Amino acid sequence: MITEVLNFTTSGKVEQIHLEKYNRVENLFINSFLGNQTCEERINELKDKFKDEPDDLILLVVKYVLPSEKPKDIDNEIWRIHSENNQNTWGFKILNPKLF
């Protein structure tokens, strides 16, 4: 079952997460567009899916935050579409500390 949920934010599509408690580094791809679903709903789905798992699991949750400024080499219209399409984008990863 998922016993620990760790939350992070990033402005990149790949994030390297340092888990000091476990002396470990994890790479996480930010590729889950949730659409109208909230992050809490997705977390609850994952908790339900893994509720019968006998080991204690860790869920990493990373929110994608758009950079505050548009990159200079991107057209305004492309940036607007990219911004709209990535407003609810997250990364999720489940870890089993017993396997570390």
Backbone torsions as a table, in degrees:
resi	resn	phi	psi	omega
1	MET	NA	151.9	178.0
2	ILE	-78.0	116.5	-177.3
3	THR	-109.7	-13.4	-177.4
4	GLU	-140.4	131.7	176.9
5	VAL	-120.5	120.4	-179.9
6	LEU	-110.9	127.1	-176.2
7	ASN	-107.7	139.2	178.6
8	PHE	-141.3	167.0	172.5
9	THR	-131.1	156.3	179.3
10	THR	-155.0	159.0	173.1
11	SER	-112.8	10.4	176.8
12	GLY	-112.8	161.5	-179.3
13	LYS	-83.8	-10.4	173.6
14	VAL	-132.8	133.7	-178.2
15	GLU	-127.7	136.4	174.5
16	GLN	-99.4	118.3	-174.4
17	ILE	-107.3	127.9	178.5
18	HIS	-95.9	118.6	178.5
19	LEU	-105.0	87.5	-175.3
20	GLU	-60.1	-38.8	-178.6
21	LYS	-57.3	-32.4	-177.1
22	TYR	-108.2	3.4	-178.9
23	ASN	51.8	55.5	-172.0
24	ARG	-147.7	152.6	174.5
25	VAL	-122.4	132.5	179.1
26	GLU	-123.1	138.2	172.9
27	ASN	-96.2	135.8	-176.8
28	LEU	-133.5	127.2	176.6
29	PHE	-88.0	131.7	-179.8
30	ILE	-93.1	94.3	-172.7
31	ASN	-142.7	17.9	-179.7
32	SER	-106.5	100.3	175.3
33	PHE	-84.3	118.1	-173.8
34	LEU	-88.8	-7.9	179.8
35	GLY	61.8	-122.7	-179.9
36	ASN	-87.5	-6.5	-179.4
37	GLN	-77.4	142.9	177.0
38	THR	-86.9	161.5	178.0
39	CYS	-62.5	-39.2	179.6
40	GLU	-61.8	-38.3	177.0
41	GLU	-63.7	-42.3	179.2
42	ARG	-65.4	-41.1	178.1
43	ILE	-62.0	-43.8	178.6
44	ASN	-63.0	-37.4	176.0
45	GLU	-61.5	-44.7	-179.9
46	LEU	-66.6	-40.3	177.2
47	LYS	-61.4	-41.4	179.1
48	ASP	-66.1	-41.0	-178.5
49	LYS	-63.5	-36.8	-176.0
50	PHE	-104.9	17.4	-175.9
51	LYS	-65.4	-26.6	-178.4
52	ASP	-93.1	0.2	177.9
53	GLU	-67.9	126.9	-176.3
54	PRO	-71.1	-25.3	-179.1
55	ASP	-85.2	154.1	172.6
56	ASP	-79.0	125.7	-176.4
57	LEU	-112.2	158.2	176.5
58	ILE	-114.3	134.9	175.6
59	LEU	-110.6	119.3	174.1
60	LEU	-92.5	130.9	-179.8
61	VAL	-126.5	121.5	-179.0
62	VAL	-125.5	124.3	178.3
63	LYS	-92.5	133.6	175.9
64	TYR	-87.1	121.9	178.4
65	VAL	-114.0	125.0	179.4
66	LEU	-60.5	144.9	173.6
67	PRO	-56.9	147.9	-175.8
68	SER	-66.6	-27.3	179.5
69	GLU	-121.9	146.0	177.0
70	LYS	-68.3	133.0	174.1
71	PRO	-59.1	143.9	-174.7
72	LYS	-64.7	-28.4	-174.8
73	ASP	-91.7	11.7	179.9
74	ILE	-114.4	134.3	178.9
75	ASP	-63.6	147.2	-178.1
76	ASN	-57.7	-43.3	-178.5
77	GLU	-66.5	-41.1	177.7
78	ILE	-64.1	-40.9	178.9
79	TRP	-65.3	-38.7	178.9
80	ARG	-62.9	-45.9	179.4
81	ILE	-64.5	-44.2	178.1
82	HIS	-59.4	-42.7	179.8
83	SER	-62.2	-44.0	179.4
84	GLU	-65.0	-39.5	-176.4
85	ASN	-76.4	-13.5	-176.4
86	ASN	-119.2	23.3	-179.6
87	GLN	-72.0	-25.0	-177.7
88	ASN	-131.0	54.2	-177.4
89	THR	-107.8	134.9	-174.4
90	TRP	-138.8	166.5	170.5
91	GLY	-125.3	139.4	179.9
92	PHE	-131.9	139.6	176.9
93	LYS	-149.5	133.4	179.0
94	ILE	-106.4	130.4	-178.8
95	LEU	-121.0	148.2	174.2
96	ASN	-112.4	107.5	-177.1
97	PRO	-60.4	-21.8	178.2
98	LYS	-65.7	-22.0	-178.2
99	LEU	-92.3	0.2	-179.2
100	PHE	-73.7	NA	NA
